[in-house]
Amino acid sequence: MAEASLELEELEIVLERGNHGLGFNIRGGVDIPYVQGDSGIFVTKIREDGAAFLDGRLREGDKILEINGFSLDRVTHNEAVQHFVNAGETVTLRVLQGAEEAILQRRENEESENGPNQSSGSSSNINPSDSSSGLGLATIVGGSLALIAALAAGAYFIHRNMRK
């Protein structure tokens, strides 16, 4: 997969869910990749009141490799969400810091060397930062579970509190 050739730091982060939850959003999975050519689970937003923000080590663009020892390699988005929902109060994450940026930079370098559409990986044209793709998928981890609203370009999320 894409991370095999990346030389990025893997980090273990232990978070206590607390009153405001883990406090970050995720996107990705084998069914709806967030980064073209990589089906991993990526952090897309850190909430200021959550455990991740207070800890300070988890960042937007980090790839979550494991949660409580369970590998998130080749899981669907919903499977990843369920692992977060059922993770308990103390959550141990293994993350690849800066993975999204490194993958996109590598792809850009490959395209400049080989021309567009010559890089390895998926042929999907989904761009997660482009709302015109019609894909609007994210999950708010630790306190809320997003329901998907991807019916048209620019669709937004609907979410419901699912805290246990």
KOLVEXFI-629316 format. One record per residue (C-alpha): x, y, z; residue number from 0; residue in three letters. Coordinates in Angstrom, 3 decimals. Each point is the difference from the previous one (the first is absolute). Layout:
        px        py        pz    k    r
         X         Y         Z  NUM  ALA
...
END
This chain:
        px        py        pz    k    r
     0.000     0.000     0.000    0  MET
     0.927     3.640    -0.177    1  ALA
     1.616     0.220     3.424    2  GLU
     2.560    -2.712    -0.772    3  ALA
     2.448     2.423    -1.614    4  SER
    -0.679     2.884     2.366    5  LEU
     2.579     0.725     2.670    6  GLU
    -2.224     1.610     2.590    7  LEU
    -0.110    -0.252     3.764    8  GLU
    -2.349    -2.521     1.554    9  GLU
    -1.261     1.149     3.348   10  LEU
    -2.046    -1.617     2.758   11  GLU
    -2.511     2.354     1.599   12  ILE
    -2.115    -0.891     3.043   13  VAL
    -3.107     2.157     0.453   14  LEU
    -2.609     0.105     2.755   15  GLU
    -3.427     0.567    -1.547   16  ARG
    -1.204     2.306     2.815   17  GLY
    -3.065     2.260    -0.056   18  ASN
     0.644     1.374    -3.501   19  HIS
     0.950    -3.249    -1.709   20  GLY
     3.099    -0.682    -2.063   21  LEU
    -0.656     3.123    -2.033   22  GLY
     0.990    -0.748    -3.580   23  PHE
    -1.557    -0.866    -3.355   24  ASN
     1.078    -2.848    -2.250   25  ILE
    -0.467    -0.776    -3.672   26  ARG
     0.966    -2.940    -2.175   27  GLY
    -0.347    -3.769    -0.226   28  GLY
     0.114    -2.591    -2.775   29  VAL
    -3.539     0.900    -1.026   30  ASP
     0.562     3.768    -0.202   31  ILE
     3.699     0.921    -0.169   32  PRO
     0.814     3.509     1.191   33  TYR
     3.418     0.165    -1.669   34  VAL
     0.180    -1.345    -3.545   35  GLN
     1.928    -3.274    -0.026   36  GLY
    -0.093    -0.504     3.787   37  ASP
    -2.985    -1.541     1.761   38  SER
     1.208     0.906     3.487   39  GLY
    -1.796     1.951     2.718   40  ILE
     1.115     3.633     0.234   41  PHE
    -0.525     2.741     2.584   42  VAL
    -1.744     2.928    -1.693   43  THR
    -0.837     2.317     2.899   44  LYS
     1.004     0.478     3.633   45  ILE
    -2.611     1.588     2.306   46  ARG
     1.359     2.459     2.557   47  GLU
    -1.924    -1.471     2.929   48  ASP
     0.909    -3.655    -0.547   49  GLY
     2.661    -2.303     1.389   50  ALA
     2.080     0.054    -3.210   51  ALA
     0.316     3.798     0.072   52  PHE
     0.893     0.026     3.682   53  LEU
     2.649    -2.695    -0.559   54  ASP
     1.455     1.918    -2.957   55  GLY
     1.664    -2.826    -1.928   56  ARG
    -2.726    -1.112    -2.431   57  LEU
    -0.217     2.244    -3.070   58  ARG
    -2.200     0.455    -3.014   59  GLU
     1.424    -2.152    -2.801   60  GLY
     1.257    -2.747     2.318   61  ASP
    -0.900    -3.549    -1.041   62  LYS
    -1.385    -2.183     2.789   63  ILE
     1.597    -3.434    -0.284   64  LEU
    -1.438    -1.649     3.130   65  GLU
    -2.529     0.608     2.737   66  ILE
     0.481    -1.965     3.239   67  ASN
     2.259    -2.445    -1.862   68  GLY
    -2.488    -0.646    -2.819   69  PHE
     1.386     0.741    -3.464   70  SER
    -2.035     2.402    -2.134   71  LEU
     1.687    -1.274    -3.157   72  ASP
    -2.605    -0.982    -2.607   73  ARG
    -3.089     0.777     2.063   74  VAL
    -3.135     1.746    -1.190   75  THR
    -0.802     3.436     1.349   76  HIS
    -2.843    -1.403     2.093   77  ASN
     2.249    -2.719     1.468   78  GLU
     2.483     2.685     1.073   79  ALA
    -2.799     2.072     1.517   80  VAL
    -1.274    -2.989     1.963   81  GLN
     3.468    -0.584     1.468   82  HIS
     0.061     3.602     1.219   83  PHE
    -3.542    -0.154     1.362   84  VAL
     0.806    -3.189     1.940   85  ASN
     3.548     0.953     1.041   86  ALA
    -0.778     0.859     3.615   87  GLY
     1.214     2.918     2.084   88  GLU
     3.737    -0.544    -0.551   89  THR
     0.907    -0.163    -3.682   90  VAL
     3.440    -0.904    -1.334   91  THR
     0.720     1.125    -3.563   92  LEU
     2.966    -0.817    -2.218   93  ARG
     0.285     2.706    -2.641   94  VAL
     2.196     0.880    -2.957   95  LEU
     0.608     3.717     0.399   96  GLN
    -0.302     2.189    -3.085   97  GLY
    -1.047    -2.908    -2.233   98  ALA
    -2.575     1.880    -2.084   99  GLU
     2.413     2.789    -0.917  100  GLU
     2.807    -2.474    -0.776  101  ALA
    -2.234    -2.154    -2.227  102  ILE
    -1.259     3.029    -1.922  103  LEU
     3.547     1.376    -0.357  104  GLN
     1.270    -3.352    -1.261  105  ARG
    -2.833    -0.146    -2.538  106  ARG
     0.764     3.546    -1.137  107  GLU
     3.674    -0.939    -0.439  108  ASN
    -0.924    -3.133    -1.987  109  GLU
    -2.314     1.996    -2.249  110  GLU
     2.654     2.629    -0.670  111  SER
     2.453    -2.770    -0.959  112  GLU
    -2.399    -2.255    -1.926  113  ASN
    -2.805     2.312    -1.045  114  GLY
    -3.594    -0.026     1.292  115  PRO
    -1.760    -3.351     0.550  116  ASN
     3.285    -1.933    -0.082  117  GLN
     0.430    -0.338     3.759  118  SER
    -0.738    -3.257     1.740  119  SER
    -3.143    -0.536     2.026  120  GLY
    -3.708     0.290    -0.502  121  SER
    -1.500     1.554    -3.097  122  SER
    -2.762     1.633     2.048  123  SER
    -0.455     3.715    -0.597  124  ASN
    -1.357     0.791     3.467  125  ILE
     1.571     3.104     1.479  126  ASN
    -0.873     0.274     3.703  127  PRO
     0.495     3.760     0.077  128  SER
    -2.206     0.598    -3.057  129  ASP
    -3.671     0.199     0.914  130  SER
    -0.966    -0.266    -3.678  131  SER
     0.850    -3.716     0.075  132  SER
    -3.327    -0.547     1.774  133  GLY
     1.690    -2.009     2.737  134  LEU
    -0.660     1.411     3.450  135  GLY
     1.088    -2.552     2.565  136  LEU
     1.513     0.407     3.427  137  ALA
    -0.377    -1.404     3.442  138  THR
     0.247     1.953     3.188  139  ILE
     1.801    -2.344     2.362  140  VAL
    -0.595    -0.118     3.708  141  GLY
    -3.437     1.319     0.683  142  GLY
    -1.722     0.082    -3.365  143  SER
    -0.414    -2.223    -2.989  144  LEU
    -0.594     1.671    -3.350  145  ALA
    -2.667    -1.272    -2.322  146  LEU
     0.864     0.296    -3.633  147  ILE
    -1.663     2.640    -2.159  148  ALA
     1.699    -0.348    -3.356  149  ALA
    -2.923     0.359    -2.356  150  LEU
     1.283     2.899    -2.078  151  ALA
     2.993     2.251    -0.443  152  ALA
     0.581     2.035     3.133  153  GLY
    -2.095    -2.234     2.244  154  ALA
     0.742     0.404     3.686  155  TYR
    -0.081    -2.252     3.038  156  PHE
    -2.817    -0.807     2.334  157  ILE
     1.084    -1.361     3.349  158  HIS
    -1.569    -1.532     3.028  159  ARG
     1.481    -0.383     3.448  160  ASN
     0.873    -3.674     0.554  161  MET
     2.076     0.287     3.201  162  ARG
    -0.172    -3.063     2.224  163  LYS
END
